[in-house]
């Protein structure tokens, strides 16, 4: 029963589509392009979320990822 309750709570949180907040204290040195990339990877809308392939071929990832990841 507890597992079902937790799954229902998780589903409700996902449906709320929380906004990703980049707190200035921690994210001030991170580029807007990187933040956009992160948001694209974490979009709660499955249709809008980057697939792994889209992420790997995104302009930010191609420029910033270590060559061993590509």
Buried (B, 14 or more C-beta within 10 A) or exposed (E): EEEEEEEEEEEEEEEEEEEEEBEEEEBEEEEEEBBEBBBBBEBBEEEEBBEEEEBEEBEBBEEEEEEEEE
